Amino acid sequence: MGNIITIFKKEMLDMLRDRRTVLTMIVMPIVLMPLMISILSKVTSDRMKEAQEKIIKIGVIANDNGAGLQDRLKLKKDVKIIDGISKDGFEELIRNDSLDVVVEINENFDQELSGGNTAKVKVFYDSTDEGIYKKRAEDIIEEYNIKVLNARLDSVGINQAMINPIEASQQDVYTDKESFGKMAGGMLPYVFVLFCLMGAMYPAIDLFTGEKERGTIETILTVPASRIQILIGKLLVVVISGVISGVLVIFGMYLTLIFHPDVPPMVLNIVNQILTPFNIGMIILMLIPLTTFFAGILIPISIYSKSFKEAQSLITPLTFVAIFPLIIGMLPGFKLTVLTALIPVANVALATKEIIAGTIDYGLLGLVFLSLFVFATIGIGMCVKWFSSEGNILRT
């Protein structure tokens, strides 16, 4: 045990001296991710605020109809009406932002309204503006629609209740905490699992392939420690690096939410309720066997590779492979079951969703831990097999 601790200390110190490892394991999770989230949130918030406050330019193709609807549009202070729009070329005006929306009133609009029929209006818009301007124009048209409807009902002595005999209300069976937890719990693993993989990736390459390139792999094999002890010492460094990276990105995202000025107080309250020490502890406990499983794949590849570049080219596709089971955790309808609890990576994503929402089945959680430890054991076995082969270690 003493030899393992000595090797672990030596390799960990070497890792912390390597700037690439520190950048991947510490700086990126705790600085880069929160910074990206803050910038994205700020840009989105400013964009939505600008779109809501902007005085939108609505072009009207009246076809000598719809005076009442035009008056309704002109009443809005946040709308500028552009009359006399030609039927030819108005689409280009929308494309180049000269107009935000164009409303075309049907040629039979007034006739249909006076006859008690349905009059038609067409709204032309640019979908790349997230449909915000279209929605504002449609809201005005709907206001006019309700006004005309109420006038018709009054003219024949009918009240609104007679044409709406049934009113359905909705009640979500999940609390706000559970609903938010399900949403956040589906997205959170997508970040911390990938950072666990990335945090373990560079130490794995450096501790094995890097030793080959530096010509020190033979030297370390001559120390008074068994090959298994050397492997376990290095493996611990890889696993701890990955877990630290995953934990730091969770911590960084939490700090971003807590100190971000645009986060609503209700959301902050829910975040504080779901990110309890118990929930965080359960997630970290899952990360340990999961990262060990990742190490069981990364280390054999690193042992086999002749150079740092070759190891990177072989390992990088694993990032994309890991994304697919993470997507399962984000898709609606997928839940933690006996079957999904046995799928590596996906089981962590689904279990995290349930833990954060406070709806975890502890029997299934136990099955998740059992499957993760089985995969971690398989990973360790693969490492032992590859590290025991002289042909792999000394392959140049």
C-alpha positions, 0 to 999 in steps of 0.5 A, a space after each residue: 500500500 505504501 508503494 501505491 501511495 508513493 507512486 500516486 503522490 509522485 504522479 499527481 505532482 507531475 500532473 499538477 506541474 503540467 499546464 495542459 492537465 491543470 487547464 483541462 482538469 481545473 481551469 476549464 470546469 470552474 472558469 470556462 463553463 460558467 463564463 460560457 453560460 453567463 455570456 450565453 445567458 446575457 446575450 439571450 436575455 438582451 436579445 429577448 428584451 430588445 425584441 420585446 421593447 422594439 417598435 416593430 414595423 408592420 407592413 400592411 397590404 390592405 386590398 381596400 379592406 380591413 379598416 377596423 383591423 388597421 385601426 387596431 394595429 395603429 393603436 399600438 404604441 410599439 407598432 409602426 404601420 407601413 402602408 402602401 406595401 406592394 405585393 411584389 418584393 415585400 418578402 425581400 423587405 422582411 429578409 433585409 429587416 426593412 420590415 419585421 412583419 407583413 399583414 395581408 388582408 384578404 380582398 373579401 375581408 369586409 364582405 366575409 365579416 359583414 356576412 358573419 363568415 370567417 375573414 382571412 388574414 395572412 401574416 408573413 414573417 422571418 422565422 430567424 427572429 425566433 417568431 417574436 415579431 410574428 407573435 406580437 402581430 398575431 396578438 393584435 389580430 387576436 384582440 380584433 378577432 375577439 372584439 368582432 366575435 363579442 359584437 356578433 354575440 351581442 347582436 344575437 343575444 348570446 353570451 360567451 358561456 353559450 359557445 364555450 360550454 366546457 372549460 378545462 383546467 390543467 394541474 401538473 402532478 409534479 411540483 415546481 421543484 420536481 419539474 425544474 429538477 427533471 429539466 436540470 437533471 437531464 442537462 447537468 450530466 451532459 456537462 459533468 460526464 463529458 468533463 469527467 472524461 476530458 479530465 481523465 483523458 490528458 492524465 491517462 495519455 501523459 502517464 502512459 504514452 507520455 512516459 514512452 515519449 520521454 523514455 521514462 517508462 522503463 525507469 519507473 518499471 525498475 522501482 521496488 514496486 510491483 507492476 500492479 502497484 505502479 498501475 494502481 498508483 497511476 490509475 488513481 491519479 487518472 480517476 481523481 483527475 476526472 472526478 475533480 473535473 466533474 465536481 468543479 464544473 458542477 460547482 462552477 455552474 452552481 456559482 454562476 446561477 447563485 451570482 448571476 443577476 438575471 436569475 429569478 429568485 424563484 429559480 434560485 430558491 429551487 436550485 438551493 433546494 435540489 442541489 443539497 449536500 446529499 444530492 451532490 454526494 450521490 452524484 459524486 459517488 456515481 462519478 467515481 466508478 464511472 470515471 474508473 470505467 472511463 480510465 479502463 478504456 483510456 489507459 489501455 489505449 494510452 498504453 498501446 499508443 506510440 505517441 501523444 498524437 496517436 493517443 489523442 487521435 484514438 481517444 478523441 472519438 470516445 467523446 462523441 461515443 459518450 454523447 449518445 447515452 447522455 442524450 437519452 437522459 435528455 429525451 422525454 419519455 426515457 426513465 430510470 428502469 431496470 434495463 436503463 440502470 444497466 446501460 453505462 453513462 445513460 444510467 448516470 444521466 437518468 439517475 441524476 435526473 431522478 436524484 435532482 428531482 427528488 423522485 429517485 427509486 433507491 432500489 434502481 439507484 442501487 442497481 445503477 451503482 452495482 452496474 457501475 462497479 461491475 463496469 469499473 471492475 471490467 475497466 481495471 481488468 483491462 488496464 491490468 491485462 494491457 499493462 502486464 504485456 511487455 509488447 504494449 508497454 514497450 511498443 514504439 
